[in-house]
């Protein structure tokens, strides 16, 4: 279901200088008969949820519109470190999950 998952730049630096302030997530959804639920979440290395980046319905296609600005669910900048980006797509017959590690530095 999920293909060509890319996360750039990695590392990224949300310090407000206008250079690499956001990480962009790109991915393709394949083999869906209709729009299905997709969730993208950021977790710290302990597995704690930092932020739900996206939750909604998506159909087959290439997506390049999801970004993370280094902020948690309350809008505060998170600490520098490595974070887990989890993408979950619920297909017609099963759920497909992929994870990527993303470094945030200042």
C-alpha positions as CSV (number, residue, x, y, z in Angstrom):
1,X,0.0,0.0,0.0
2,X,2.8,2.4,0.9
3,X,5.7,3.0,-1.5
4,X,8.5,5.5,-2.2
5,X,8.5,6.9,1.3
6,X,10.9,9.8,1.6
7,X,11.7,12.1,4.5
8,X,13.8,15.2,3.7
9,X,15.9,16.9,4.8
10,X,17.2,14.6,7.4
11,X,18.4,16.0,9.7
12,X,16.3,19.2,9.7
13,X,16.8,22.3,11.8
14,X,13.6,24.2,12.9
15,X,15.5,27.2,14.1
16,X,13.6,29.9,12.1
17,X,16.4,30.8,9.7
18,X,14.4,29.7,6.7
19,X,16.8,26.9,5.8
20,X,15.6,23.3,6.4
21,X,13.1,24.5,9.0
22,X,10.6,21.7,8.1
23,X,10.9,18.1,7.2
24,X,8.8,17.0,4.2
25,X,7.2,13.6,4.0
26,X,6.5,12.1,0.6
27,X,4.9,8.8,-0.2
28,X,2.7,6.9,-2.6
29,X,-0.5,5.0,-1.9
30,X,-1.1,2.0,-4.2
31,X,-3.8,-0.7,-4.7
32,X,-6.7,1.1,-3.0
33,X,-10.2,0.6,-4.4
34,X,-11.3,3.9,-2.7
35,X,-10.1,6.5,-0.2
36,X,-8.9,4.8,3.0
37,X,-7.8,6.1,6.4
38,X,-4.2,7.3,6.7
39,X,-2.4,8.4,9.9
40,X,1.0,10.0,10.2
41,X,2.4,10.3,13.8
42,X,5.6,11.5,15.3
43,X,7.0,9.5,18.3
44,X,10.1,10.0,20.5
45,X,12.5,7.1,20.9
46,X,10.7,5.9,24.0
47,X,7.6,5.4,21.9
48,X,5.6,8.3,23.3
49,X,3.4,10.2,20.9
50,X,4.8,13.7,20.2
51,X,2.3,14.8,17.5
52,X,-0.3,13.4,15.1
53,X,0.8,15.0,11.9
54,X,-2.1,13.9,9.7
55,X,-5.3,11.8,10.1
56,X,-7.7,11.5,7.2
57,X,-8.8,9.7,4.1
58,X,-6.6,9.4,1.0
59,X,-6.8,7.6,-2.3
60,X,-4.2,6.2,-4.7
61,X,-1.6,8.7,-5.6
62,X,1.6,10.5,-4.8
63,X,1.5,12.7,-1.7
64,X,4.1,15.4,-1.0
65,X,2.2,17.8,1.2
66,X,2.9,16.6,4.8
67,X,5.5,18.6,6.7
68,X,6.7,18.7,10.3
69,X,8.0,21.9,11.8
70,X,9.5,20.3,14.9
71,X,6.6,21.1,17.2
72,X,4.6,18.9,19.5
73,X,0.9,18.7,19.7
74,X,0.8,21.7,22.0
75,X,2.8,23.9,19.6
76,X,6.1,23.8,21.5
77,X,9.4,23.1,19.8
78,X,10.6,19.6,20.8
79,X,14.1,18.8,22.0
80,X,16.9,18.0,19.6
81,X,17.1,14.2,18.9
82,X,15.9,11.4,16.8
83,X,12.2,10.9,16.2
84,X,10.2,8.1,14.7
85,X,7.8,9.0,11.9
86,X,5.1,6.3,11.6
87,X,2.8,6.2,8.5
88,X,-0.2,3.8,8.7
89,X,-2.5,3.2,5.8
90,X,-5.5,1.0,6.2
91,X,-6.2,-0.8,3.0
92,X,-9.0,-2.9,1.7
93,X,-7.7,-6.1,3.3
94,X,-5.0,-5.1,5.7
95,X,-3.1,-2.3,7.4
96,X,0.4,-1.3,6.2
97,X,2.7,0.6,8.5
98,X,6.2,2.1,7.7
99,X,8.5,3.9,10.0
100,X,11.4,6.3,9.4
101,X,13.9,7.9,11.7
102,X,14.2,11.6,11.6
103,X,16.9,13.7,13.2
104,X,16.1,17.2,14.6
105,X,19.1,19.4,15.4
106,X,19.6,23.1,16.2
